[in-house]
């Protein structure tokens, strides 16, 4: 569920969704998402001062609490 939510949110934020690749590591209680986006979309995903990625992380963390999980989101260059 969290993977699909992350994918939908990131797709809506970037201009080249076809370049999006999400690697996931799933442990007993934690989902770790590594986001690979096009070079041009990196700035859009980060946002001014990191606000966009912080908001994405906050939203996913709130959703993860509802299913008794934790989530970590990283942008990979």
Secondary structure, 3 states (H helix, E strand, C coil): CHHHHHHHHHHHHCCCHHHCEEEEEECCCEEEEEEECCHHHHHHHHCHHHHHHHHHHHHHHHHHHHCCCEEEEEEEC
